[in-house]
Amino acid sequence: MRRSAFVLLVVGGLGGQVCLVAGCGSGGTIAAGGRTVLRAADRVIRAVNRVQDEDPRTIALPADAVQRNDTVVIEQQTTVITDVHQQLVVEDLPDITLLGIENQTGCDIFVEFFVNGVRQSGFVLDGETVLLEYPCLDTIELDTEDDFDPFTGDFVASFDLTAAVFTNPEDFICGDAFI
């Protein structure tokens, strides 16, 4: 049985009142009312496998992906988060949607998706998660996934993901990490 590339999880309220009122920043933990509260960066890190530390736009695609005309396209105003503790700013969380594409397929994947109706695409290495910080989104629509052997770069399979459409506020809200 094939494992899905997408583990859909909403890590809600990353910039929650406790952190913002306490001025907790983005890393570590704080004590609140006698309990430990994870900061936003740590909540994201715990929610995913390994954060991909390479920008998908800089990864050399396998020859089979190039032959299939796969091209990484990520909007200019989008921030690729490669170091969660350094780049995830708690004060910005209510104004953003953090989109995570988690790859648990056993293959490297090329994924096409739409954010607010604009086509995007990225390359996610096996066992890693690409984190993309967008201004607050209205919709996230998955489109296709192409799988490539992580050792040879050979094309393995393609999957239609078009049934997966997620909307704000039904499936996520601004300030959430949607992984």
VOBA-1610 file (N, C-alpha, C; in pm, whole numbers, padded with zeros to 5 digits, always signed):
BEGIN
Met+00084-00118+00000Met+00000+00000+00000Met+00089+00125+00000Arg+00057+00220-00081Arg+00133+00344-00094Arg+00103+00437+00023Arg+00209+00496+00076Arg+00191+00594+00184Arg+00173+00731+00122Ser+00077+00805+00172Ser+00047+00939+00120Ser+00159+01036+00152Ala+00187+01126+00058Ala+00287+01230+00080Ala+00235+01332+00180Phe+00107+01346+00186Phe+00050+01452+00266Phe-00010+01398+00394Val+00043+01444+00503Val-00015+01417+00633Val-00079+01549+00672Leu-00208+01558+00658Leu-00276+01685+00680Leu-00304+01704+00829Leu-00248+01807+00881Leu-00257+01838+01022Leu-00257+01989+01035Val-00349+02040+01111Val-00349+02183+01138Val-00295+02204+01279Val-00182+02274+01286Val-00126+02310+01415Val-00182+02448+01444Gly-00297+02451+01506Gly-00372+02575+01522Gly-00314+02670+01625Gly-00344+02796+01603Gly-00311+02899+01700Gly-00165+02906+01737Leu-00075+02897+01640Leu+00067+02899+01670Leu+00110+03025+01742Gly+00044+03132+01715Gly+00079+03256+01783Gly-00016+03283+01898Gly-00057+03179+01966Gly-00158+03188+02070Gly-00132+03295+02174Gln-00238+03337+02243Gln-00229+03448+02338Gln-00122+03427+02444Val-00106+03306+02493Val-00008+03285+02599Val+00130+03328+02552Cys+00171+03284+02433Cys+00302+03321+02381Cys+00310+03469+02352Leu+00210+03523+02286Leu+00217+03664+02247Leu+00216+03755+02370Val+00132+03724+02468Val+00126+03807+02587Val+00257+03796+02664Ala+00314+03674+02668Ala+00439+03653+02742Ala+00559+03698+02661Gly+00540+03730+02533Gly+00651+03773+02449Gly+00753+03663+02432Cys+00708+03542+02397Cys+00796+03426+02406Cys+00887+03407+02287Gly+00872+03478+02178Gly+00960+03455+02063Gly+00925+03326+01993Ser+01022+03269+01920Ser+00987+03155+01837Ser+01051+03024+01877Gly+01137+03017+01977Gly+01201+02890+02008Gly+01187+02856+02155Gly+01208+02729+02191Gly+01208+02686+02329Gly+01070+02673+02388Thr+01065+02680+02523Thr+00938+02669+02592Thr+00929+02778+02697Ile+00807+02802+02743Ile+00787+02897+02853Ile+00695+02831+02954Ala+00697+02880+03074Ala+00607+02829+03177Ala+00486+02921+03181Ala+00369+02865+03183Ala+00247+02945+03188Ala+00151+02876+03285Gly+00123+02942+03395Gly+00029+02887+03491Gly+00072+02752+03543Gly+00203+02732+03562Gly+00251+02606+03616Gly+00268+02495+03513Arg+00243+02523+03386Arg+00261+02420+03284Arg+00357+02472+03178Thr+00416+02381+03104Thr+00509+02419+02998Thr+00432+02436+02868Val+00453+02547+02801Val+00386+02575+02675Val+00492+02578+02566Leu+00473+02500+02463Leu+00568+02501+02352Leu+00555+02628+02272Arg+00664+02682+02230Arg+00663+02798+02143Arg+00631+02754+02002Ala+00595+02849+01918Ala+00548+02820+01783Ala+00647+02735+01705Ala+00774+02771+01705Ala+00873+02696+01628Ala+00880+02552+01674Asp+00879+02529+01804Asp+00887+02393+01855Asp+00762+02312+01823Arg+00646+02379+01823Arg+00522+02309+01787Arg+00526+02263+01643Val+00581+02346+01555Val+00593+02308+01414Val+00692+02194+01399Ile+00807+02205+01462Ile+00910+02100+01451Ile+00858+01967+01502Arg+00783+01967+01610Arg+00728+01842+01663Arg+00618+01784+01574Ala+00554+01867+01493Ala+00443+01822+01409Ala+00490+01757+01279Val+00616+01776+01242Val+00664+01724+01114Val+00779+01626+01136Asn+00813+01555+01026Asn+00928+01467+01035Asn+01054+01553+01040Arg+01120+01578+00931Arg+01241+01661+00926Arg+01214+01779+00834Val+01243+01901+00879Val+01224+02018+00794Val+01333+02019+00687Gln+01289+02029+00561Gln+01385+02033+00450Gln+01466+02162+00462Asp+01596+02150+00473Asp+01680+02269+00493Asp+01734+02325+00363Glu+01682+02277+00252Glu+01719+02327+00120Glu+01596+02385+00053Asp+01609+02504-00001Asp+01499+02568-00074Asp+01468+02482-00198Pro+01340+02445-00218Pro+01306+02361-00334Pro+01346+02424-00467Arg+01360+02557-00471Arg+01397+02625-00595Arg+01544+02604-00629Thr+01625+02558-00533Thr+01768+02541-00558Thr+01810+02396-00575Ile+01719+02303-00555Ile+01751+02161-00568Ile+01755+02123-00715Ala+01860+02053-00755Ala+01869+02003-00892Ala+01768+01889-00907Leu+01674+01906-00999Leu+01573+01803-01021Leu+01634+01683-01092Pro+01581+01563-01067Pro+01629+01445-01139Pro+01604+01460-01289Ala+01685+01393-01370Ala+01672+01402-01516Ala+01531+01367-01562Asp+01470+01265-01502Asp+01332+01229-01542Asp+01234+01342-01514Ala+01253+01418-01406Ala+01165+01532-01376Ala+01185+01642-01480Val+01307+01666-01517Val+01336+01767-01619Val+01274+01726-01752Gln+01284+01599-01788Gln+01225+01550-01913Gln+01073+01561-01911Arg+01013+01554-01793Arg+00868+01567-01780Arg+00825+01714-01772Asn+00923+01805-01786Asn+00900+01951-01780Asn+00854+01998-01643Asp+00890+01926-01537Asp+00861+01970-01401Asp+00951+02089-01369Thr+00892+02196-01322Thr+00965+02318-01286Thr+00911+02369-01152Val+01002+02396-01059Val+00960+02447-00929Val+00917+02592-00945Val+00794+02622-00898Val+00740+02757-00903Val+00682+02790-00766Ile+00744+02888-00700Ile+00694+02934-00571Ile+00688+03086-00580Glu+00573+03145-00544Glu+00554+03290-00553Glu+00667+03366-00484Gln+00703+03481-00540Gln+00812+03562-00487Gln+00790+03604-00342Gln+00667+03641-00304Gln+00643+03689-00168Gln+00638+03575-00066Thr+00655+03452-00112Thr+00653+03336-00024Thr+00791+03315+00037Thr+00794+03290+00166Thr+00920+03258+00233Thr+00929+03108+00250Val+01039+03050+00204Val+01067+02909+00228Val+01138+02902+00363Ile+01076+02831+00458Ile+01133+02819+00592Ile+01226+02698+00594Thr+01356+02724+00606Thr+01455+02616+00614Thr+01514+02606+00755Asp+01497+02709+00837Asp+01543+02709+00976Asp+01429+02768+01059Val+01349+02681+01115Val+01226+02722+01184Val+01256+02819+01298His+01355+02791+01379His+01383+02878+01494His+01429+03017+01451Gln+01497+03028+01340Gln+01547+03158+01295Gln+01443+03236+01214Gln+01357+03166+01139Gln+01270+03233+01043Gln+01125+03249+01085Leu+01077+03166+01176Leu+00936+03172+01216Leu+00920+03276+01325Val+00855+03386+01292Val+00840+03498+01384Val+00699+03496+01441Val+00689+03480+01572Val+00558+03468+01637Val+00468+03586+01608Glu+00523+03706+01605Glu+00441+03825+01583Glu+00373+03823+01446Asp+00431+03752+01348Asp+00375+03746+01213Asp+00269+03637+01196Leu+00263+03542+01287Leu+00177+03425+01267Leu+00031+03455+01242Pro-00032+03550+01310Pro-00174+03574+01279Pro-00197+03624+01136Asp-00094+03674+01071Asp-00109+03730+00936Asp-00064+03636+00826Ile-00027+03513+00861Ile+00027+03421+00760Ile-00045+03286+00766Thr-00022+03207+00661Thr-00055+03065+00662Thr+00075+02993+00636Leu+00114+02906+00726Leu+00234+02825+00708Leu+00190+02693+00647Leu+00225+02671+00521Leu+00188+02550+00449Leu+00305+02454+00452Gly+00281+02334+00502Gly+00384+02231+00505Gly+00348+02117+00412Ile+00443+02075+00331Ile+00424+01958+00245Ile+00517+01851+00299Glu+00459+01753+00366Glu+00535+01647+00431Glu+00538+01524+00342Asn+00657+01475+00316Asn+00677+01362+00225Asn+00708+01236+00305Gln+00615+01142+00305Gln+00632+01014+00372Gln+00615+00899+00273Thr+00656+00920+00147Thr+00629+00823+00042Thr+00739+00719+00022Gly+00861+00749+00065Gly+00975+00663+00032Gly+01040+00707-00098Cys+00981+00808-00163Cys+01034+00864-00288Cys+01056+01014-00269Asp+01135+01074-00358Asp+01137+01220-00367Asp+01014+01256-00449Ile+00951+01370-00419Ile+00827+01403-00490Ile+00831+01544-00547Phe+00767+01557-00662Phe+00741+01687-00723Phe+00591+01708-00709Val+00550+01816-00642Val+00409+01840-00611Val+00364+01969-00676Glu+00245+01965-00738Glu+00182+02085-00791Glu+00056+02112-00710Phe+00034+02240-00678Phe-00079+02279-00596Phe-00113+02424-00628Phe-00229+02468-00581Phe-00274+02606-00599Phe-00291+02670-00462Val-00247+02795-00449Val-00278+02875-00331Val-00350+02999-00381Asn-00470+03020-00329Asn-00555+03130-00375Asn-00567+03131-00527Gly-00575+03013-00587Gly-00595+02999-00731Gly-00469+03012-00815Val-00352+03034-00754Val-00228+03051-00829Val-00147+02921-00821Arg-00110+02867-00939Arg-00035+02741-00944Arg+00103+02759-00882Gln+00138+02664-00796Gln+00269+02656-00732Gln+00320+02513-00749Ser+00448+02494-00729Ser+00503+02359-00733Ser+00633+02355-00654Gly+00665+02237-00604Gly+00787+02223-00526Gly+00838+02082-00529Phe+00963+02066-00492Phe+01029+01936-00486Phe+01061+01908-00340Val+01011+01794-00291Val+01026+01759-00150Val+01102+01626-00141Leu+01212+01629-00070Leu+01294+01509-00055Leu+01226+01408+00037Asp+01256+01281+00017Asp+01198+01173+00096Asp+01223+01195+00245Gly+01117+01182+00324Gly+01127+01193+00469Gly+01140+01335+00520Glu+01117+01434+00434Glu+01132+01573+00475Glu+01003+01650+00453Thr+00999+01772+00509Thr+00882+01859+00498Thr+00928+01995+00451Val+00869+02044+00341Val+00894+02180+00295Val+00792+02270+00365Leu+00841+02378+00424Leu+00754+02474+00491Leu+00754+02604+00411Leu+00635+02648+00371Leu+00618+02770+00292Leu+00530+02868+00368Glu+00583+02987+00391Glu+00507+03091+00462Glu+00445+03185+00359Tyr+00312+03184+00354Tyr+00235+03270+00264Tyr+00163+03377+00346Pro+00130+03491+00283Pro+00034+03580+00348Pro-00095+03499+00369Cys-00179+03538+00459Cys-00300+03463+00492Cys-00371+03413+00367Leu-00394+03282+00358Leu-00455+03221+00240Leu-00605+03199+00258Asp-00675+03198+00143Asp-00816+03164+00141Asp-00837+03017+00103Thr-00754+02969+00007Thr-00769+02830-00039Thr-00633+02765-00064Ile-00631+02634-00043Ile-00517+02548-00077Ile-00577+02431-00152Glu-00530+02410-00275Glu-00580+02299-00357Glu-00462+02217-00404Leu-00464+02088-00372Leu-00360+01998-00420Leu-00394+01958-00563Asp-00293+01937-00647Asp-00318+01904-00787Asp-00258+01768-00824Thr-00125+01761-00835Thr-00062+01635-00875Thr+00064+01610-00793Glu+00104+01485-00791Glu+00228+01443-00726Glu+00298+01346-00820Asp+00425+01374-00850Asp+00510+01282-00926Asp+00616+01228-00832Asp+00630+01096-00827Asp+00727+01032-00739Asp+00850+00990-00818Phe+00967+01010-00755Phe+01095+00975-00817Phe+01178+00895-00719Asp+01248+00793-00770Asp+01337+00713-00687Asp+01444+00804-00628Pro+01461+00805-00494Pro+01557+00898-00434Pro+01703+00864-00463Phe+01729+00743-00510Phe+01866+00701-00537Phe+01903+00716-00684Thr+01810+00681-00773Thr+01840+00684-00917Thr+01782+00806-00986Gly+01679+00868-00927Gly+01610+00981-00990Gly+01508+00937-01094Asp+01490+00805-01110Asp+01395+00754-01209Asp+01251+00784-01166Phe+01167+00817-01266Phe+01025+00839-01242Phe+00963+00708-01195Val+00877+00716-01090Val+00813+00598-01034Val+00664+00597-01066Ala+00594+00707-01034Ala+00449+00710-01053Ala+00400+00853-01039Ser+00277+00875-01090Ser+00214+01006-01079Ser+00076+00986-01016Phe+00034+01084-00935Phe-00093+01073-00864Phe-00174+01201-00880Asp-00304+01185-00900Asp-00397+01297-00911Asp-00449+01327-00770Leu-00427+01449-00724Leu-00468+01489-00590Leu-00579+01593-00592Thr-00644+01611-00707Thr-00738+01722-00725Thr-00859+01721-00633Ala-00887+01611-00568Ala-01001+01607-00477Ala-00972+01681-00346Ala-00845+01716-00324Ala-00807+01779-00198Ala-00811+01931-00211Val-00919+01991-00161Val-00936+02137-00160Val-00967+02178-00016Phe-00892+02278+00033Phe-00906+02322+00171Phe-00929+02472+00172Thr-01022+02516+00258Thr-01059+02657+00259Thr-01049+02716+00400Asn-01027+02847+00401Asn-01026+02927+00522Asn-01166+02986+00537Pro-01237+02970+00642Pro-01202+02922+00774Pro-01249+02779+00802Glu-01300+02707+00704Glu-01352+02573+00729Glu-01244+02474+00771Asp-01127+02478+00703Asp-01023+02379+00727Asp-00901+02435+00802Phe-00879+02562+00794Phe-00769+02629+00861Phe-00803+02777+00873Ile-00729+02847+00958Ile-00746+02992+00969Ile-00607+03057+00965Cys-00606+03187+00946Cys-00480+03260+00947Cys-00410+03238+01081Gly-00281+03219+01076Gly-00204+03190+01196Gly-00183+03042+01218Asp-00248+02956+01139Asp-00229+02811+01151Asp-00110+02767+01066Ala-00054+02655+01107Ala+00038+02580+01023Ala-00046+02468+00964Phe-00057+02464+00832Phe-00136+02361+00764Phe-00037+02266+00699Ile-00020+02149+00759Ile+00084+02056+00716Ile+00018+01932+00660
//
